[in-house]
C-alpha cells in the first residue's frame, strides 16, 4: 500500500516517474506471481516426468552412477572440475575435458570402486537432479502456500524460491542415491570411448561445439556390437 500511495503522488508531481513505478508494481505484484504460478503447475508435470525417465531404466541409472563416479575420479586424481555429462542406455557422455584416454582410465577406476562398495562416488553435487529438485520443490511449496494464503503475492514467490534453494541441494543426494543412480555396476562393462562433436540447435540453425567424449558400456552377457576408440 505505501508503494501504491507513493506512485500516486509521483503521478501528480512527476507523471513519467509515477507511471514507471506503477508499471514496476504491476509487474512485481501481478505478472510475476501469475507467471510463477503457471511455471509451478508446469513443473508439477515436468519434474516427476524427468525423474521417471531415469527411474524407469536401470541401465540409465547405472550409467548415471558411472558418469558421476568418473567425474569424481577425475577431480580426485587430476583436479579436473566443471565437467558436464549425460547418461544414456548405452553409456554416458562427458564434455569439458577432451582426453578420451584419461576419461577411459577414470571410468574403469570408477567402475571398480563402485563395484567394491564405494557408493559415495555415485553422488555428485552438480548433478542435474539438484536443479530438478529445486524447481519441483519451488512449485510444490508455492502451490501449498497459495492454497493456504488464498491469493497470489510476490512474498509467496520469494518464500517458495528461498525454501527450494535450501531444500533442493539437501534432498538431491538422497534422490540421486535411491532414485536416479544405481551404484551396482559390477555387471556393467566399459567397451570403449569415442570423441564426438556436440551438435547444438538454436532458432534458425545449428552449430558444432568442441567435442565431447562418449563412454560406451554394455551389460555382462550382452552381445558386443561395436567398439570405437577415440584418438
C-alpha positions in Angstrom: 0.0 0.0 0.0 2.8 2.6 0.8 4.3 2.0 -2.6 1.0 2.5 -4.3 0.5 5.8 -2.5 4.0 6.8 -3.5 3.2 6.0 -7.1 0.0 8.1 -7.0 1.9 11.1 -5.5 4.6 10.7 -8.2 1.8 10.7 -10.8 0.8 14.1 -9.6 4.2 15.7 -9.3 6.3 13.6 -11.7 3.9 11.8 -14.1 6.6 9.9 -16.1 8.2 8.6 -12.9 4.8 7.7 -11.4 3.9 5.7 -14.5 7.2 3.9 -14.3 6.7 3.0 -10.6 3.1 1.8 -11.3 4.3 -0.4 -14.2 7.0 -1.9 -12.0 4.4 -2.6 -9.2 2.1 -4.1 -11.7 4.9 -6.4 -12.9 6.1 -7.4 -9.5 2.7 -7.8 -7.7 0.7 -9.4 -10.5 2.6 -10.6 -13.5 5.5 -12.3 -11.5 3.2 -14.3 -9.2 0.9 -15.3 -12.1 3.9 -16.3 -14.2 5.4 -18.3 -11.3 2.0 -20.0 -10.8 1.9 -21.1 -14.4 5.6 -22.3 -14.2 4.8 -24.2 -11.0 1.9 -26.0 -12.5 4.1 -27.0 -15.4 6.9 -28.3 -13.2 4.4 -30.4 -11.3 4.2 -32.4 -14.5 7.7 -31.9 -15.9 9.6 -32.7 -12.7 8.2 -36.2 -12.0 8.4 -37.0 -15.7 12.1 -36.2 -15.7 12.7 -38.4 -12.7 10.6 -41.2 -14.1 12.6 -41.1 -17.4 15.7 -42.2 -15.4 13.9 -44.3 -12.8 12.2 -46.5 -15.5 15.5 -47.7 -17.0 18.1 -49.5 -14.7 20.8 -49.2 -17.4 20.5 -45.4 -17.5 20.7 -45.3 -13.6 23.8 -47.4 -13.7 25.4 -45.3 -16.4 24.4 -42.2 -14.4 26.2 -43.6 -11.4 29.3 -44.4 -13.5 29.2 -40.9 -15.0 29.3 -39.4 -11.5 32.0 -41.8 -10.4 34.1 -40.9 -13.4 33.7 -37.2 -12.8 34.6 -37.7 -9.1 37.7 -39.7 -10.0 38.9 -37.0 -12.5 38.6 -34.4 -9.8 40.3 -36.6 -7.2 43.2 -37.6 -9.4 43.7 -34.6 -11.7 41.8 -31.8 -10.1 39.5 -31.5 -13.1 36.3 -29.7 -12.5 33.5 -28.0 -14.4 32.6 -31.1 -16.5 29.0 -31.8 -17.7 27.6 -35.1 -18.7 24.6 -37.1 -19.8 23.8 -40.7 -19.0 22.0 -42.9 -21.6 21.2 -46.6 -22.0 24.4 -47.4 -23.9 26.8 -45.3 -21.9 27.4 -41.7 -20.9 28.9 -38.5 -22.4 31.3 -36.0 -20.8 32.2 -32.6 -22.1 34.7 -30.1 -20.7 37.8 -32.3 -20.9 38.9 -33.7 -24.3 41.3 -36.5 -23.5 39.5 -39.8 -24.1 42.3 -42.0 -22.7 42.2 -40.3 -19.3 38.4 -40.4 -19.2 38.5 -44.1 -20.1 41.0 -44.8 -17.3 38.9 -42.8 -14.8 35.7 -44.6 -15.9 37.4 -48.0 -15.4 38.6 -47.0 -11.9 35.2 -45.6 -11.0 33.5 -48.9 -12.1 35.9 -51.0 -10.0 35.5 -48.8 -6.9 31.7 -48.6 -7.2 31.5 -52.4 -7.6 33.7 -52.6 -4.5 31.2 -50.7 -2.4 32.3 -47.1 -2.7 28.7 -45.9 -3.3 29.5 -42.3 -2.5 31.2 -42.0 -5.9 27.7 -42.2 -7.5 26.7 -38.9 -5.9 27.7 -35.5 -7.3 26.6 -32.1 -6.0 26.4 -30.6 -9.5 24.1 -33.3 -10.8 21.0 -32.1 -12.8 18.9 -33.8 -10.2 19.6 -30.9 -7.9 18.1 -28.4 -10.4 15.1 -30.7 -10.9 14.5 -30.9 -7.2 14.9 -27.1 -6.7 12.3 -26.5 -9.4 9.9 -29.2 -8.3 10.1 -28.1 -4.6 9.6 -24.5 -5.5 6.5 -25.5 -7.4 5.1 -27.7 -4.6 5.8 -25.1 -1.9 4.3 -22.3 -4.0 1.1 -24.2 -4.6 0.8 -25.1 -0.9 1.4 -21.5 0.2 -1.1 -20.3 -2.5 -3.7 -22.7 -1.1 -3.1 -21.6 2.5 -3.0 -17.9 1.7 -5.7 -17.9 -0.9 -4.1 -15.3 -3.1 -1.1 -14.5 -5.3 1.7 -12.4 -3.9 5.3 -11.6 -4.6 6.2 -12.7 -1.0 4.9 -16.2 -1.7 7.1 -16.4 -4.8 10.2 -15.3 -2.9 9.5 -17.6 0.1 9.0 -20.6 -2.3 12.2 -19.9 -4.1 14.2 -19.4 -0.9 12.9 -22.6 0.6 13.5 -24.6 -2.6 17.1 -23.4 -2.9 17.8 -24.5 0.6 15.9 -27.8 0.5 16.9 -28.8 -3.1 20.6 -29.3 -2.6 19.8 -31.2 0.7 17.4 -33.6 -0.9 19.4 -34.1 -4.2 21.9 -36.6 -2.7 19.1 -38.8 -1.3 17.2 -38.7 -4.6 20.4 -39.5 -6.5 21.2 -42.4 -4.2 17.8 -44.0 -4.2 16.2 -42.8 -7.5 18.4 -41.6 -10.3 21.5 -43.7 -9.9 22.3 -47.3 -9.2 25.8 -48.0 -7.9 25.6 -51.8 -8.5 27.7 -51.6 -11.7 29.6 -54.9 -11.4 27.6 -56.3 -14.3 28.4 -53.3 -16.5 31.4 -53.4 -18.8 33.1 -50.5 -20.5 33.8 -51.3 -24.1 35.4 -48.1 -25.4 35.3 -44.4 -25.8 34.5 -42.2 -28.7 35.1 -38.5 -29.3 32.0 -36.7 -30.8 31.3 -33.2 -31.9 28.5 -31.6 -30.0 25.6 -30.5 -32.2 23.7 -27.7 -30.6 20.4 -26.5 -32.2 19.1 -22.9 -31.8 16.4 -20.9 -33.5 17.4 -20.5 -37.1 20.1 -23.2 -37.3 22.6 -25.5 -35.7 26.3 -25.2 -34.7 29.1 -27.6 -33.7 30.7 -27.1 -30.3 34.1 -28.6 -29.1 33.9 -32.4 -28.9 32.6 -34.5 -26.1 33.7 -37.9 -25.1 31.2 -40.8 -25.0 31.9 -43.8 -22.9 30.3 -46.9 -24.3 29.0 -49.6 -21.9 27.2 -52.9 -22.1 25.7 -55.3 -19.7 27.5 -58.5 -19.0 26.4 -61.2 -21.5 25.0 -58.6 -23.9 26.3 -59.1 -27.5 29.2 -56.8 -28.4 28.1 -54.6 -31.4 31.0 -52.3 -31.9 33.9 -50.6 -30.1 35.2 -47.2 -31.2 38.3 -45.8 -29.6 38.9 -42.0 -30.0 42.2 -40.6 -30.9 
